[in-house]
């Protein structure tokens, strides 16, 4: 495997109770409408309406939606040894590596991409040998359809700063002591900080996405030193918290997801100008994918899955996910679609969305980028040193 050697014992440890509870009572609120595609996904994977009606209409299928767990280990546990395959026909991932984990355990099935007409429009990076090809494949076969992507960076209040940061180094600048923030998640935070420390020559690091224990230690000790000096106002946790620290002015520079910056800027009005930068060192790149479960295949839901997958690779979806929360479209031609649909994307909105797309493409092209990996080989080192950082 290219990202993670699936370890059944690891998955079972500490989450057996989750499987027992799920097997006993299933998931509350799950619709079992006959013929509907039973989808386990996150709310960010829909566009066009507050519910899944627009997605359902575009795909021409019924969708019975259940909100997905935010933890990769819980999701894998449910699909491999729990009742996930009995409940769900299709599912989305929780970050880089799940296609390998689920594919190796036969919890998901390979796809016939010829049954997805819009596959011809998929971004070239997903073709064999492309930078993102590994993220939808296991053992050389395609197991997933990409939906959204991004390269995580840093938000900042341009009105207060007066300049556009181009390096992660601004997070450690003494003039922003007590006004800087990092995400309270060792995955993206340690990866982005490892990229910065590697590319700036401060620490020798081989792969920022899969560090050795000594590399993890060095990155965390670097952050601990600055934390003890009071450099960081907070380690934000959750979308609303991430938005709140920017809109309140409590924080001027913060590593975060792009949707947080977009929402924060909409909320601040003229009081602030929250921008999203491109860091010269690089960024953590990631995508979200949707997979056909073994259970869904056995129940004959392949056609429904392919219909939904075709929507995810349509400019209709790509333009709206880009305009809504700033997620990257997974197909070519989304810019032409936006320009040719002025009723849906008036001139001002076009300018805003195309600017997001241009800057996003610049970030994704950075050679210093590292791909998201929620299952690094030395996961225990990440967990242990992150705990030390939080306690410091």
N, C-alpha and C positions, 0 to 999 in steps of 0.2 A: 504494500500500500504506500501511496505517496505522502499521505498526511498523518495517518494514525494506524497503528497495528491494534485492531480491536481486541480488547481484553475482557472477556466475559466476567471474570472474577471481579474486575474493577467495577463494572456496571452493577453487579449484584450487591457489592458492598455498600451498606448504608442506605439502600433504597428499596429493600425487600418489602418494607411496610407499604410503600407506594403501590407496588404491584398488588399486594393483598387487598388494599382498600379499593383499588380500581376494579379488580376481578370480582369483588363482592358486590359492589354497587354500581359499577360503570361510571359514567360521567353525567351528572345532572344536566338537564336541559338539552340533551342531544336529540335532534329530530330524527325520526326513523321513517320519513316519508318514502314510500316505495318508489324506486326509480331515481331518486335524487342521489347526486354524488355526495357522499358523506365526507366532508372536508375538515381536517384538523389544521387550523392555520391561525395566524395573527391578524388582527384587524387592519394592520398597515398593508395587507396584501390585497385590498379591494380599493376600487375607485368608482366614481360616478354616482354614488349614493351613500347614505349613512349605513344602510344594510347591504346585503349582497345581491339586491335585485338587479342593479345595472350589470354586474358581472354575469349573473344568471341569464339576463336577456341577450347579452353579447355572445355568450357561449351556446345559447339555445338549449340549456339543460336546467334542471332543478338543482339547487345547492343546499344541502343541509349542513350548516356551519357550526363548528364547536371551537371556542377559543382555546388556543394552544398554550401549554406550559412554557414558561420562559427559560427553563433549564434543559440543557442538552442531555444530561445524564438521566433525568426523569423521563424524557421523551423516548430515549433509546430503551430504557428499562420497560416502558409500557409496550413498545412495539416488539421487543425481542422475547420477553418472558411474561408480559402481561397480556391484557385483552385488546390491545390496540388494533391488531389486524382483524379482530371481529367487529370492531366499531367503526373503523375508518377505511375509506376507499383511496383517499389521497391525503397527503400531509406535506407541510412545509418543514424546513429545517430550523435549527437554532444557531447556526454558524458553521464555519468551515470544518469539514471532516465527517459530518453525519452520513453523507452518502457512502463513505467507505465502511463505517460502522454498521449501517443498516444493510448495505449490499452484501457484506461478508457473512451476515447472519440470515440472509435470504428473507428479510422482513420487507424488502421492496423488490421490484422486478425491473429488468432492463426495458428500455423503451424502443419502439419502432418509430423513428423520427420521420419516416416517410408519411406517417399518418397525421403529422402536424404541418399543414401547408405553410405557415409562417416561419417554419424552421429555416427556410431559405434566406430569411432576412436577419438571422441571429448575428450578433456581433462577431467579427472575425476572431476575436480573442478566445472564443469557445470552440473553434475548430481544432482538429488534431494538431498538437504542437503549440497551440496558443497559450497565452499566459493564464487564462482562466479555464483551460480545457479540463484540468484535473478536478475542478470543483463540481462538475456534473457527471463524472465518470468513476467507475470502480472496475478494476481488472480489465481495463481497456474498452468497456462497454458504457454507453450512455444510460444513466439511471435517473436523470433529473432534467427538468426544464428551469432555466433561470428566470427570475421575475424582476428583482430589483438589485441594485448594487450601489456601492459608493467607495470613496476613500476618505476615511475619517480624519478630520483636521481640527482647527481651533477657531473658536468664535472670539470676537473682540469688539469693543465699543470704539469705533473710529472717531466718533465725536469727541471722546475724552482723550484718546491716544494721539490723534493728529497724524498718524502714519499707519501704513499697512504692514503688519509683521509678515516676514517671509521665512522665519525660522522658529522652531520650537524653543529656542533659547530665550525668547521673550518671557516665557513662563518662569524663568529663573532670574530675571532682571530685578535688581534690588529696588528699582523705582516702583515696581508693582508688588512689593512685599505686602502680604495680607490681602491682596486683590486678585490673586491667581487661584485657579481651581483645576482639579483633575477629576476624571470619572472614577467612581468607586467600583471598579471592575478590573481585576488584574489582567484580563485578556487584552482589551484594547489599550489600556494605560501602559502596561509593561511593554507591549509591542511597539507602540509609538515612541515611548521613551528610549527603547533599545535602538530604534531606527535613528533617533536624534544623536544618541551617544556614540553609535557606530559611525555614522556618516560625518560627525564633527571630529572624529578621532579621539574622543575622550576615553572610550573603552573599546577594547577589541572584542567584537561579537561576530560569530559566524552567521547564524540565521536568527534574526530578530523574532521570527515566528515560532522558533523551536529551540530555545536557549538551553545551554547546559546549566547545571546547578550553580557553578561558579559565576556564570554570566548573569543569571537571575539575581544572585547575591550582590554582584557589583552594581547592577541597575537599581536595586532596592536600597542599597546603602547610599547611593547618590541621592535618591529621593528622600531618604530618612534625614540626611544631613540638612537638606533644605527645609524639610518639614519642621525640624527642631528649631530652625532659625525663624520660623513663623512665615515662611514664604507663601504657603497655601492657606487660603481662607477656609476652604472646605474640600472634601471629596464628595462631589454631588452624586446622588443616588436616585434614579428614576427621572422620567421625562419632565414632570412638572417641577421638580426640584432644579433640574438643569435649566429650565426656562426661567424660573423664579430668581435665581441668583444673578442672571443677566439683566432681567427687566427691572430689578430693584436697584441696580447700580452697585450692589454688594461686591460683585466681581467684574473686572474689566477684561480679563483674558481667561479663557477656559477651553480645555480640550472637550469636545462634545460631538454629538451627531449633528449632521446638517439640519434635520428637521427642527432641532432645538433652536438653532440660530434663526431659522425662517420664522418660526412662531414667535420667538422673543422679539424679533425686529418688528413684526406686525403689531405686537402689543405695546411697544414703547412709544410708537408715534414719533413726535418731534423731540422727545426727551433724550433719545439716544439713537445711534446708528450702528446697529449690531451687524457686523459683516462676518464672512466665513473665508478664511485665508487658505493659501497654498504654501505649504512649508517646503523649503528647498531640500531638506534632508529626505523627505518622503512621508508616507502615511500607511496606516493599516488599510489594506483593500479587502473588500468582502462582497458577498452577494447572498441572496436568499433564493432557495430553489423549491420546487414542488415535485413530489415523487408519487408514483403509483404503488400502493401497498400490495403485498402478496394477497391479502384478503380481498382487496378491490378487484384484482385480476381474476381471482377465483370466482367472484360474484358476477363477472362479466361487465365490469364498469370501465373497461379500457376506453371505449368510444367517448364516454362522458369525460374521462380524464383528458383525452387528447383534445376535446373541444375546449376545455378550460385552458389547457396549455397553449392552444392556438391564440386565445385571447391575451395571455401573458406576453406573447411575442408579437402582438399587434401594435401598430402606432397609436391606436385608440387608447390602449392601456398605458403605453410608454409615455405619451404626452401628458396624460393626467397624473400619473405618479410623479412625474418630473415637476409639474405645475403645483401639485398639492403639497408634498412634503420634501421635494427636492431629491427624490431617489432616482438613480440612474436607469434609463430605459435600456432594454436588452436587445434592441433591434436597430438596424440602420434605417435612416429615413425619417426619424422622429422629428427632426428639424423641419423637413419639407412638409410633414403633416401639420405641424403647428402653423406654419406660414399659410397653408392652403385652407385653414379652418378659422377665419377671422371672427366668425360668430361665437365660437367657443373660446378663442384666444384673441381678444381685441389687441390693438397695437401696443398698449402699455404692458399688458400681460405677456404678449409675445416677447417684448424686449427683456422683461424680467426673467422669463423661463429660458430664453436662448442664452442669456448671460450666465445663468446657473449651469446650463449644459456646457458652455465653453470652458468655464472654470473647472467643472467636474472632469471634463476630458483632459485638461491640463494636469490635474492631480493624479488621475489614473495612469497617465503616461510617465510619471516620475519613476526613474530607474531605482530609486531608493526604497520604493514601496515594498511591503511584505504582506503576504496573504494571511488573512485571519485563520487561526488554528485553535479551536476550542479544546483540543486534546494533545497538548505538547507531550513529548516523551517523558519529561521530568515534571509531571504535573504536581507532584508532592512538593517539590522545591518552590514552584510558583505559589502554592497555597501557604506554605510555611513562611516564606519571606514576605508575602503580602500581609499576613497576620502580624508580622513584626513591624511592617511599615505602618499599619493602622494603629498599632499599640504605641508607636514611638511618640 
